[in-house]
């Protein structure tokens, strides 16, 4: 202990910064030297006690924060994390005040996770207006429907690069639009609207010229709503199983990676990303009911890696369409979703040699099929695939039920393994 106490206060504060805030505060009882060291910490995290109902110590903890945060000695607060599910402990006015104090200390990163579990009307946590004009803020993470986002007209976040909004409640559509349009250097944006509560937003409009990564997790019962995305992304991920939604998306010439899980508008999404190099598609819809995707005159000239998550029958139609429009594809991964349902399948005619995808003949080297079930559609596709894939170097099939893995390395034994697993001698059909 004497050796540690002999270190400089600056070094001791750095050591304390690796501890949870609660543990760092507890060191104040060690000696006079340690009493106020924790008050120089640049990173603070406060999570409420989980006593239910709250006991006296829980309320003392809240009062401790309320008393000491205004007296914090660090010249700036690098990050503040607040987590709460009880409006009696971390009250809305407390959170508002604590965030305002941190902002006044040149706050750089703020993370709020507020999801009140009180019965009846749940209070909202309004954020201080000063947060929306914080020149030092680089990262903002808000999670929980109890957080109320009411953006003033004066909003300006000139240094904000990362913004993550999960299940928060907005005043209206304009609040989200106004917030995004005043983050000129924003690079990474996540909007998660998958919660149970109505967040008061109908259409999501993303127009941020500096944005590089966009993640959307959406679900809404609003009908005839069009979301707008106008930004030169490098990475785009979307999960949307709402009903009747559509997208207006500007072409993304710099896009390198996309992950799509949608029930609608796949044609518009794919039509905007011809430069994508890594593409993952999860088919929530039945292709037989929505064949609009096949009308897209899109060629994926840069696509090298393709992953298709199989969710229902007729998946092979969209897969072969993608293969035919991806002349440079090198890696193909298929995965059968654990919740997949297969009912009716109209056999596809695979015999036309002139329609064999160019990538099967010239570039495709790696094939992986996980969760193989043994449906007719799987057999039809694999028969077509293995008869025409000329450049394969690595291939594996995993059976969902037995978890048997067959690695096809070109030896004489692999055909027998495939026959035992699948039941078809499809290589010579």
Secondary structure, DSSP 8 states (H G I E B T S, - for coil): -HHHHTS-HHHHHHHHTTS-HHHHHHGGGS-TTTTTGGGG-SEEEEE----SS--HHHHHHHHHHHHHGGG---SS-SEEEEEES-TTTS-HHHHHHHHHHHHHTT--EEEEEE----SSS---EE--GGGGG-TT--EEEEESTTEEE---TT---TT--EEEEES-EESSHHHHHHHHHT-TT--EEEEEE-SSS--S----EEE-TT--EEEEEE----SSEEEEEES--SEEEEEE--SSEEEEE---TT--EEEEEESS-HHHHHHT-TT-SEEEEEE-S-TTT--GGGG-----TT--EEEEEEEETTHHHHHHHHHHT-TT--EEEEEEEEEEE-----------GGG--HHHHHT--EEEEEEE---HHHHHHHHHHHHH--S--EEEEEETTT--EEEE-S-THHHHHHHHHHS--GGG-
